């Protein structure tokens, strides 16, 4: 019988999986929305190619399990990587109605000697291994003649019997044409289903423990199987053999990725301490030192995840493990330090990855400042005015050829002559434009970007951060194009242009533009797909997620598409993880030509849910040097009250409402505010008033008539579910869930993607199979390629020339059409920019993980904005002023706050919890040149990155507190900080802080300000060389053939 285990109704169930029936074995539609607890390794952090399938948990399925003692059948729902009838499982389940639900992960055991229906089981196994049908028929016919009637076939004998069958068949053919004929075992050892069985036969511990210890990596580990290695003399050096030895002898090593990466030379993740606790016989094999280390490591990770730190004080860690003696705890910390699992700096204990990430960011910033090779010479006012007037006519090209500068003893007069062409272009571009009033903060920001290698720009929504950057780089692009055009015209005017020149010039232009689209020099990025989409929409320039930049480097494409990047622009900096930014900066600095970094964001918004508080740390560090600028002027006339109130909230001052609507049980109707009202407080007398309040707003609230122009936001997911249900009934006239409590999607629904997915992967697969009939191997065409093929190690069909359009995590869509074609349900969805796609419903459900999106949590909607926003505060709980600030700044023209007044006041006055990060200290040390050499810092990681660089692990929620900079009246000190400083001026500040930099200036320069910089004009068309050609030049005969 099944054994009862612990409280809560959970019991252990051990039994065999039965063959899947028609209605079972399918993925549960009711479980489309995943719990956060299941997402220990978020999919967004995985490689964006087919290899990511190896690091995904299987979907929830319903299977039938026959308990081995009582023979009772249980219908069980859970995540089962294998559902085939040759497996036995050991799981913990809980009864809920007619079904049982799995707690945790199953352990697998192979039924090596199936007693009943062994022929049917072997036939199903052959089918799973994609054995050709004629091979199967021939084998069973031969087996019927060869095998005694009383005997049965089992998996332990299978290889030997299959080899006998192959030999007998080949002997019967005089001249075999194909050495693969009747080689059934070849199909088994190269298929995922077959590899899993072979692993279970040779390494049973892997299938027993790995699904629980490393659920995301088990499939990829099975894919390692190379039967030729297992059968050879190098058997002991095989990765699976090493993994099996670790499991059976030193299982604690799986808890530390640093150790397993050294021994296996690949990244497989980390087993959490709670997973080890599921197996008492594994715990017995772990020495006390490593057991204590695992406990402390788990406590440190949880502390970072819960409170947002990159480190914790050693004394605090000791208090977190009261059952452990101080001596044992210190020994465990020393062990982890020696193994480079943690870093100990004085009394501070860091997670190794977070420490290195913050340190590398500091070093790249310092190296950019030290080199400072890239400057732009522009008229700032012309940049801002031309951008405003030519926004609709400019060529949206993101990859601009930029001017590089090196210190040189060139006369100032020569420098002026170099920029004459540029100045003429500026005059031509703006001769018909009237100058408008320029925001001094924006003017300062442009000058900072042009003059300095690193610029940090902060400001509220509507202050023009993105506008400033897009205006500048589009202006530089127009100058470049105009310069090339004028050079060509001047050259053609001086010559009797030959046909050869015309052909060459056309070819050069085509090649130049083609190359520019492939290899940008200005790279616009954002931390999320939604933010990148908004950045692309605002700038009309290509934009990428930071993860895309990392993954593209490891995709194998040569040359790297970002190898010529000189300027990196990062938007929504408050959302950026230090781990991801560190990797991007390393790649661009080491493998591209990075010379300038621009980070945009709002230092008052909520920091990243991942490691670090990058924006605030860098902003504060560079502020004293004049390289951080804050844009303080709102440029949206309709949102001035929103901006004013966000300022009050950032000062933890109660906002001023221009309308107040009180909801109470005494009345069933409430007067709605007029459309002129912009900041409205909907006061709840109790939490139970949320439903009538939302219904009242939906019925007559200004700005909520159209779901496309409005958005509900909440701190709690529970409140989001309530609001989504009400909105679903109001806007689409149907309940959010059906009678089976499954999410249902119909025409008119507002939905969002919660996973990044390529559109090509969601399209109906109408392609026909392209397999060659003479090929006995499995087909891997677009129609036949499956997840199992990928896990078996086969390369997927190439998509190099396919459209790379993606549905990004957070993108919002509206369902336009719902129809069924060829027994497949298709949804036509429309994005907020009016792009439409007709996609498979099942793909949207399983890959994109679509959800209703009338209401979103504040963390998932951060980085987005909408015309009208309704913020449901709910129970204040852990909310502070940053949550309220972030929510209200999502609204462009109108904001509703729905809350009990006491909860709202409590959230606004509550201080943010200070995050413990070290980036500011690393920056200070870098400027003081106290850190190790830059090359040593990078080289120390090159040997340990390996596969981990391909997988941007989700780090814990960490960061550091940012001092509130908002003041009602800007002080003289802040005004001074916002003034533009050139590199030379900032040098004084750097030296005053103790920085000892090597002087590379010529000896005859009395001061840095007298050093002359030369601009090297590298035109994409090569016309800078034509400009300087004269008849007295050394190559006249090459231009004028005799």
N, C-alpha and C positions, 0 to 999 in steps of 0.2 A: 504494500500500500504506500501511497504518498505519505511523506513524513511531515508533520506539522513543525514549523520552525518559527519560534519567536511570537511576538504579538502582532496584532494588526491583520490577522487572517492569512498571512503568507505561509506557504508550505513548499517543500521541495518535491519536485516532480521529475522522475527519471523514467524514460521510456523511448520507444522508437517512433520515428516519424512515419506516418502512413502516406501512401501515394496520394497526391493532390487530387481532390475532386473538382467538379466543375465550378462550384461557387466558392471554393476556398483557395488558399495560396495566393490570393490577390492582395494588392496593397490596400490598406485601409483608407478609404476616402475620408473617414472621420478624423484621421490623424494627420491631415495635411499641415496644420499649424503645429510646429514643433516647440517643445518646451526648451527654455534656455538651458536647462540642466543637461539636455542631450547634446548641446553644441559646445562641448569642451574644445573641439578643434573646428572653428567656424569655417564654412565652405569658402567664404570670401578670401580667406587667407591661403587657399590652396592654388596650385598652378592652374592657369587658365588654358589647359589643353586636356587631352584625354587621360593623361596620367593622374589627374585629380580624382578619377573614379576609384583609384586604388586607396584613396584616403577618405572615402565617404562611408558613413554608416549605411547599412542596408535599410530600405524602407520597412515600415511596419507591415507585417503580414499576419494572416490567419492560417494556422496549421492545425492538423489533427495529430495528437500524441497519444499513443497507447502505453499506459503505465505497465512496466515490465512485470510486476507481481500480480496485480489485480486484473490486468488486461482491460481496464476501463479506458474509454476514449475521452480525451479532453480537447475541447476546442479552445486554442490558445492564441492570443494576439501579442505579438512582440517583434523585436528586430532579429530576424533569423538570416544569417548569411547563407545558410544552406537549408533547403527544405526537401531534400531528396530522401527516398525511403531506405537508403543504405546507411543512414546516420541514426545514432542514438544521441539524445540530449539529456543534460542534467540542468534544471533551471529552478528558479524560485518564482512561484506564481501566486496570484490572489484572485479569489472568485469575485465576479461582478455580474450578477444576473446569470445568463446562460453561457457566458464566456469567462475565460481566465486570462489575466493579464500578467505579463512577465515583469518581474522586478530585477533589474540588472541585465546581464548578458548570459547566453547559454554556453555551456561547455559541451564539446562535441566528442563523440567516440564512434569509430567505424564499426559497423556490423560485419566483421571479417568473414563470418560464416552464417549468412542468412539461411534460415531453415525453411521458411515457407516462401513459395513463389520465387525461388532464386533465379529462375529463367527470366521471369518478368523484370526482376530487379536489375539483372545484368543487361537486359535489353534496354531498359530506361537509362542505365549508365552509359551504354554505347551511344544512345541518342543524345545525351547531354554532352558527350565528347565529340559529337558531330562525325561519327563513323559513317561512311557511305552505306547506303541501304543494301547494295549488292554484297558488300563485305559482311554485313550482319547476317544476311540470309545464308551465305556460303558457310559462315562460321557455325551457325546453329545446326545446319544440315550436317556438317562434318562432325560436330560435337555429338549429335544424336547417334552417329555411327560409332564414334570412338569411345565415348564415355559410357561406363556401365549404367544400367538403369537405376540401380540402387544408390549410385554415387551422386554427388552434387558439386557444383562449382562454387568456389569462394574467392575472395579477393586476394588472399595470400598466394594462391596457385595461378592467378589469372595471367601474369606475365609469362610464366613457363608454358602454359597451355596455348596462349596466343602465339608464341614463337614456334611451337610444334605445328600449329595450324598453318602458319605462314610457310614453314619449310615444306610441309606436305603439299600445299597448293603449288608452290614454285617447282617442286620436283615433278609434279604432274604436267607442267608446261615445259616443252622442250626449249623454247627460246623466249624467256620473259622479257617483255619490252620495258617494263617499269619496275625499278627496284622497290618501289613503294607499294606494289600490288599486294593486297591482302595483309599489309603491315598495320594491323589494327592498333597495336601498342604505340605506333608512331603518333596516331591521333590522340591516344589517351595521354601520353606524356607531354603533349603540346597543347592540351586544352586545360582550361581552368578547373573544370570538374574533375578531370583526371589527375591534375597536379594535387588537388586537395586530398584525394584518396591516397596518392602515393606518399604525401607528407604524413597523413594519419598512419600509414603502415610503417614508415621509417622513423617518424618523430611524433609519436602520439601526444607528448606533452604540449606541443605547439597548439594542437587543436583543442586540447583540454583547457589550457590557461590563457592563451593569447586573446580569445574573444572577449574575456573580461579585463585582462590587464591592458591590452592595447587594441581596443575595438576598431580604431580607425586604420590601423596598420596591418591587421591580420591578413587582409586580402593581398596586399602588396608583398607581404612576406611569403605567402604561398606562391606568388608569381616568381619568386627567386628560384624555384626548383629547376635545376638543370640535371636531367637524368644522366647525362654523360659524365658530369662531375661526381654524382652520387655513386656511379658504377666504376669510377676510375680510382687510381691510387691516391689522388688528391682529395679524397673524400673528407679527411679531417679538416681541410682548409675551407670547405664550403660554408657559405654564410648561414645556411639553415642548420648545419651541424654545430656551428658556433652558438647560434641562438638556442638550439636544443640543450647544449651544454650549460649555457647560462641559466636556463629555466630549471634544469635538474640539479645544478650544483650551487649557483650563485644568483638566485632570482632577484635579489635586491638591486642588482645592476640595472635592471629594466626601469627602475625608478629615477635614474639619472641619465638623461640623454647624452651628456658629455662623455660618460663612460662607454655607453653602447655605441656611440658614433666612432670612438677610437677603435673598438674591437670589431665592429661590423663594417666600418667604413661607409656607413650610410645612416640616414636619420629615420628613426621609427617612432619618435615621440617618447613620452614618459608615462609609466604606470603610476597612478596616484596611490597613496598609502591606503586609502579606503578599499581599493581593489585587492591589495595583498591580504587585507583582513578577511576577504571572502574565502580564502584557502588556508586553513589552519596548518596543513602539512607543508605549505610553502613558508609560513611564518617560522616554523621550527628550523628551517634551513638558513635563516637570516641571523648572523651574529648580532650581539647586543649593540656594538658600535654602529653598524650600518642601520639597524632598526631605529636607533635613536636619531640617526641622521635623517632617515626618511620621515620621521615624525616632525622634526624641526623644520625640514624643508617644506613639508606640507603646511605647517603653521605659517611660515614666511610667505609662501605663495598665496595662501588664503588672506593673509593680512594685506598684501599688495592688492589682491582682487577686491577685497571689501572696502578698503580705506584709500586706495589710490596712492600707494607709496612705491618708490623704487628701492627703498631700503628700510630697515628697522633697527632701532637701537638694540644692542646685544642684551642689555639688562631687561628690556621689554620682552625679548624672545624668551629669556629665561623664565619670566613670570607666566608666559603662555604655556609652559610645560612644567607645572608644579610637581608632577609625579616623577620628574627626572632630577637627579642630583646635579648640582652645579658642575661638578667635576666631569660627569658623563656628558653633559650638554657641551661643555667647552671642548672635550675630546671630539665630539661629533662635528662641531663647527670647524675644528682644525682639520679633521679628515676631509670635509667638503671643500675647505680652502685649498688643501693640497691637490685635490682632484679637479680644481677649477670649476666647481659647481656654484660656489658663492665667492664673493670678494669681501674681505674684511679690511676696512680702513678705520683704524683706531677702534672705537666702540660701535661702529656702524657696520651692519651686515647687508650686503647687496646681492640681489640675484645677478649672476654673471652676465647674462644677456643684456639686462637693463643697464648695468654699469658700463659695459662696452659701448652700447648704443649711445648713451649720453656723452661719453668721452669722445666717440668718433664724430658726433655732430660738432662738438666744440673744436676739434682739430681741423675739420674741413672749413669751418667758418674762419678760423685763424689763418689757415693757409690761403684762403681766398683774399683775406685782408692783407696778408703779407705780400702776395704777388701783385694784386691789383693791376691787371693788364688790360682791362676793358673799360673804356669810357665812351660816352656819347656827347657830342657837341651840338646842342639844339637850342633854339629859342623856345623857352618853356611856354610862354604865352601863345606862341604860334602853334605849339603842339596841342594845347588844350582847346584853342579856338578852332583850329583846323579839324580836330576830332569831332567837335560838336557840329560843324557845318558839313562835313563830308562823310558822316557816318553811313550814309546810304549808298555812296558811290565808290567807296574804296574797295580795292581788291583784297579779299580776306585771305591773306597768306600768313601763316604763323611762323614760317621758318625764314627769318630775316638774316641777310648777310651783314655782319656787324663789323665795326672798326676796332681792330686791336691796336693797343698802344704799348710801346716799350720806352723806357727812359732813354733820352737821346740828347745830344748837344746841338740840336737843330735850333736855328735862330727863330725867334718868335714870329718874325715876318714871314718865314716859310710856312709856319703852322697856320697863320691866317690865310695864306694863299691856298693851302690845301683845302680849307673849308669854304672857299669862295663859291665853288659849284653848289655845295649844299645850301649856302645862304641864298643863292640865286633861285634854287628850287623852292625854298621856303617862300620867297617873295612871290614867285609865280603861283604857287599853290594858294596863297592867301590874298592875292591882289584884289579879289572881288568880295572878300569876306570882311564883315565888320567885326571888330573886336568886341567881345563881351566881357563882363566882369569876371575875373578869375579868382577862385577860392585860394587864398594864400596858403592854406594847408596843402591843397592839391599841388600848388606851384612848388612848395617845398618838397613834396613827395617826388615829383618828377625830377627835380634837381638832385635829390638824394640817389635815386635810381641811376641817373646818368653819371654821377660822380663817384659813387661808392660801390665796392664789390658786394656788400651785404646791406639790404634795406628791409626793415620790418615796419609794416604799415598796419595800424589798428584803427578801427572806427566802427560805428554802428551802421546798421543797414540804411542805405540811402545817402551815405556820405561820399560815395564815388570811388571806393577803393579799386574795384574792377574796372571802372571807367577810365581812371588815370592810367592804369597799366595797358589797357587795350588801345587807348589813344596814342600812347607813346610808341608802342611797337608797330602799330599800323602806320603811324607817321614815318617811322624809320624805314619801313618797307617801301612806302611811296617815294621817299627821298632816294632810296636805292634804285627803284625802277626808273624814276625820272632822270637820275644821273646817267644810267645806262642808255636811256633813250637819247639824251642830249649828246652823249659821247658818240653814239652811232650817227646821229644827224651831222655832227661836226666832221666826222671822218668822211661820210659820204659826200658832204659838200666840198671837201678838198680833193676828192678823187673822182676819176672816171671809173665807177665801181664795176668790177668784172662780175661775170656770171658765177665764177668760182667763189667769189666773196659772198654773193647773195646766198648761194647754197650753203656755204660754210656757216654763215650767220644764222640762217634758219635752223640748221641742225644744232648749232650751239645753243640757241634759245630753247629748242625743244628739250635737249638734254639737260639744260640748266633747270628748267621748270620741273622736269620729271625728277631730277635728283633732289630738288628742294622739297618736293612733296614726300620723298622717301626719308630724307634726313634733315629734320628741322634743326635750326640753331637756337630758337627760342621755344622752350618747352613749357606749356601751360598744364598744370596738374592740380588735382584735388584729392582729398583722402577717400571719398566715396564716389560711387557711380552717379548718384543723384547730383552731388555737388559738381562733378565734372561735366555733367549734362547742362546744368545751369550756367557754368562758366563758359561752355561752348556756345550756349544760346546768347549770353550777354556780350561776348566778345566777337562772335562770328568767326572764331578761330578754332583750330583743332585743340582738343583738351583730352587728357588721359587721367586715369586714376594712378596713384603712386604704385599700387600693386601691378598695374599693367606694365609700368616701366621696368619693374624688377623681373616680372615673368618674361618679358620680351628679351631680356638679356640671356636667359637660360633656354630660350626656345630653340636655339641652334641656328637661327637664321644669321647668315653672314653677308655683308657686314651688319652690325647692330644698327637698327634704325635710328637710334638716338646717339650714335657715335660722334656726331658733330655738334651736339648741344653745347652752347656757351652760356646761355641764360636759363635758369630754372625759376619758374614762377609757381608758387604753391598757394592756392586759395583755401579758405576755411582752415587756417592754421590751427585754430583751437581744437579741431577734431583730429589732428595729425598725431599718430603714435610715434614715439621716439625710435622704436625699433624699425618701423618701415622707413621713416625719413633717413635714419642712419644708413640703411642699405642703399637707398636711392642716391644719397650724396656720395657714398663710397663708389658706386658704380659710375656715376657721371664724372666724378673727379679723377678716377683711375682709368676709366675706359672711354671717356669722352673728353671734351675740352671745357669743362665747367669753369667759368670765370666770374659769374655774377649770380647772386641768389636774392630773390625777392619773395617775401612771405607776407601774405595778406590775412587778416582775420580780425576778431574782436576779443581783446584780452579779458573782457568781462563775461563772456559766454562760458557755459560749462566746458571744462576741459575734456580731452579725449577719454573715452571709456577704456582705452588701452593705455599702455605705459606712458608715464611722463606728463609734464605740463609744459611742452615745448615752447608754445607761443609766448606765454608769460615769462618764462625763464630767459629766452633770447631777447625779448623786448626790453626787459629790465636790464640785462647785461649790456646791451648796446645803446641804451637810452642816454647814459652819461657821456657817450662819445658822439651823440648827435645823429646816430644812424637809425634810430627808431622815431617814427613820426606818427602822430595821431591826427586823424581827420575829424574835426569837431563840428563841421557845418552840415546840417541836413539839407539835401537838395530835392526832397520830395515835399512839396507844399502841403499835400493832403495828410501827411503823417507827422506834422510838427508836435501835436499833443502826445503822440506815441513816443517820439524821441525825448520830449521833456520828461515824460513819466518814466521812461527807461533810465534816464539820468537819476531821477529821484530814487528809483528802486535800487540802482547800483550804489547809492549812498545809504541804502536801507531806510529810506524815508517813504512813508505811505503815499501812494500816487493820488493825483487829483482826477476825479471822474467828472465828465460833463453830462452823465446820465446815470441814474441808479434805479434798478428794477428789483423790488423786493418780492420774493416768492414765499407764500405762506399757505397753510391749509384753509384759511378762512375764505379764500376766494379761488374761483376756478378760472378766471380770466384776469389778465394783467395788461395794462397799457404799454405798448411797445414804444421805444424811443424813436425820435424822428431821424430821417436819413442823414441829417447834418451832424449827428452825434458820432464821435470817433472813439471815445474811450469809455466803455460802459461796464458798470458793475452790476452783476446779477447776484443779489444777496439771497442765500439759502438760510432758512431758519434751522434746518437739520439736514443730515446727509440724505434722508429719504426724499427731500425735495428736488433731487437732481433730475429725476425722470420728468416731473411736470415742468421744470424749468427748461429742459432741452426741448420738450414738445412745444412749449410756448414760443421759444426762439425759432424753431423750425417753421412754425405756423405764420409768424409775422415779423421776425427780426430782420431789420435792414441788413442787406449784404448776404443773407443766407438763402435767398431765393434760388440761387444757382450754385450747385455743388462744385462746379468747376472753378468758382471764384472764392471759395470759402474752405476752411479747414478747422476741424476740432482737434485740440491737443490736450493730452492729459499726462499727469505724472505716473498714474497707475494703469496697468493693463486692464485691471478690473473695470475701471471707469470707461476705458476705450471700448470694451465689449458692450457695455450698456448703451453708450452713445451710438455705436455702429448698428446695434439692433434697432434703435429708434430711427436712425437715418435710413436704414434699409427699408423699413416700412414706409417712411415718409417720401423718399425720393423714388424708390423702385417698387413700392407696393407689394412687398413679399417679405416673409421672415428671413433672418440671416441663416438659420439652420432648418433642415427638414425634420421629419418625425424621427429619423435615426440619429439626430444631433450632428449631422454632417453639414459642413458649410455648403451652401448652394449659391451659384452665381448665375444671374440672369441679365438680360439686356437692360442697360441703364445703370448697372452697378458701377460704383467707384472702387477700383481695386488697385493694389500695388504689388510689385514684385519684391520679395524679401530675399532673393538670391540673384546674383549676377548670372546671366545666361545669354548665349549667342542666339540670335533670332534663327539662324540656320539650323540650330538643334531643335527648334520648336516647330519647324515647318512640316507639313504633311509629307511623308516620304513616298513620293509617287514614282521614284526611280525603279527600273527593273534590274534584276540581278545580272551582273556582268561576268559571272564565273565562267571560265573555260571548261567545257565538258570533259576535256582530256586531263584536267588538273584534279588529282585526287585529294588535294589539300582542302581545308575549310575556306570558304569564301569570306573575304573581308571587304567587299564592296559596300557602298553607302547603305544599300538595302539590308544586307545581311550582317554587317558588323555590329557586335553586341558588347555589352559591358564585360562579359566573360572573355571575349576575344582580347580586349584590352588588358585584362588581368592576367591573361595567359602569356602576355609579352609581345603580342602582335602589334604592328604599327597600324594606326587608324588611317583611313583614307585621307589624302592630303586636302586641306582646305585653304591653301595659300592664296588662291585666286577668288575665294568666296567672300561675300559681303561680311564684314566684321561688325555689323550693327548688333548692339547688345541691349537687352532689357536689364537695366542696372538696379541693384538693390536700392529701394526707395522710390523708384520711378512710379508715377501714378498714371493710370489708364481708365478709360471708360469703355464698357462693353457695348459695342454698336450692333452686333449681330450674333446670334447663336443658332447654328444649324448643324445637321448631321449629313455627312457625305460618306458613302461607302462604309457605313457602320462606324464612322469616326466622328466624334463631336468636335466641331471647329468653332472657335470664338474669334470674331473680328473686334479688335481692340483699338482705341484711338488714344494717343498720348496727348499730353497738354500742349505740345507744339503741332498738333493736328497730323502727325504721322500715323498711319494705320497699318495694322498687320493682321493677317488671318492665320491663326496658329492652332495647334492641337491643344484641346482642353487638357488632356492628360499630361502633355508636356508642361503646360503652364502650372498645373497642379503639382507635379512631381519635381520638376527642375527649378522653375521660378518660385515655387511655393507661394502662389498668390494668396492674398488676404483682402478682406474688405478694408477700405482706406478712408472712409469718411472721418474716422478718428484715428490719430496716431499718437504714440508716446512721444514725449518731448525729446528723448534721446534719438529716436528714429527719424524725427522730423527736423532735427537740428541740421543746419546747412541749407534748408529749403525756406521758402517764404510764400505767402499767399495774400491776396487782397484783403480778405476778412478772416480773422483768426478768433476762435473761441477757446479759451484756456480753462479747463476744468481742474481746479486745484485739488479737490478731494481732501482726504486727511493729510494734514501737513507732513507728518512723519519726518523723513529725512530731508525734506525739501528745504532749501534756503533761498536767499535772494537771487542767486545765480539761475535757479530753475525758473523763477518768475520772470527775470530779466530776459533769459533766452527765449521764453515762450512769447512774451509780448513783442519782442523785436522780430518775430516771424511775420507779423502783420504789416502790410504796406499802407493801408488806409483806414482800417477799423479793427479794434480789439475789444472783445468781450472777455471779462473775467467772471467765471461762475464759481462761487465759493461761499462758505460760511465766513463771515467777516473775521472771526477769531482765528480761523485757519490761515486766512490770507495775511493778516497782520503777523502771525507767528512765523510764517515762511519768509516774509520780507525782512523782518528784524533779525532773523537767524543768520549768523555768520557762516561762511563756507568753512568746511573742515580743512585745515591746512594740510596740503600734500607734501610729503617728504621726497624731494628729488635733489639731484646733485648736478644738474646741467649748468646752473649758474656758477657753481664752484669750479667745474671743469673749464668753463669759459674764462673765469678769472685766472686759473692756473695756466691756461693756454696763452693768455695775454702776458702773463708774467714769465712764460717759457719755463714753467716748473714741471711740465709733463714730459714723458719719454718722447723720443724722436717720433716724428709723424710716420715714417716708414715702418718703424718697429711696431707702432700701434696697429697698422694695417696688416703687416706680415704675420703678426701673432695670431690673426684670425683666419688667414687664408687657408691654413692647414686644417681648420676645424669646421669651416662652413659647410663644404660638401653639399650633400643633399638638403641640408637645412636651409641653405640660401634659396632653394627652390620652393620652400614652403614657409611662407610668412606666418609663423605661429602666432596665434592669438595670445597676446600677453595679458597680464592682469590689469585691472583698472587702477592706474597709478598716475602720479603727477605731483605737482607742488602748488602751494598757494600763491596767488598773484596779489600783490598789494593793490588795493583799490585806488585807481588813479583819478577817478572822476571827482571833480570839485565844482561847486557852483560857480565860483569865480576862479579863472585860471591864474595861478600865481606867476610872478615874474620868473621864478625858477623853471616852471614848466614851459613858459613861453620861450625861454632861452634854449631849453632842450629841444624844442621843435624847430629851431633855426637850422638851416642847412650847414653842414660842415663838410668840407672836402677831406680827402684822405690826408693831405698835408696838415690841415688844421686838427684833425682827429689824432694825428701823431703826437701832438703835445699832450693830449689827454692820455694816450696810451703810455707815453713815457712818464707822465706824472704818476701813473699807477704803478710804476716800477718795471715797465716792459723794457727789456734790453734787446732791441732789434738791430740787426746788422745793417749798416748804411751802404746802399748800393749806388749812391749818387756820385757823379763825377767830382774829382777833387776841387775843380775850380768853381763849383757851385757853392755859394756862400750859405744858402739855406734851401730846404726842400721846395719852397714856393717859387724858386728861380729855375727849377728844372723844367726843361721844355719837353713836351711830349709830342711825338709825331704820330699822325694818323695814317695808317696804312689802308688805302682804299682798295679793298678786294671786291670787285664787282662780280656778281654771279655769272655775267656774260663775258667776263674777261675784258671789258671795254676800258678799264682803268689803264691798261697797257696801250690801248689805241690812242687815248688822250695824249699820251706823252710822246707819240711817234712824230718825227719830223723828217724832212727830206735830207737832213744832215745826219740822220741816224745811221747805225751800222748795218741795217738790213733793208735798204731800199729796193734791192734787186728781188727780194722775196715778195715784195708787195707789187712791184711793177715789172712783170716779166718782159723781156726784150722781144 
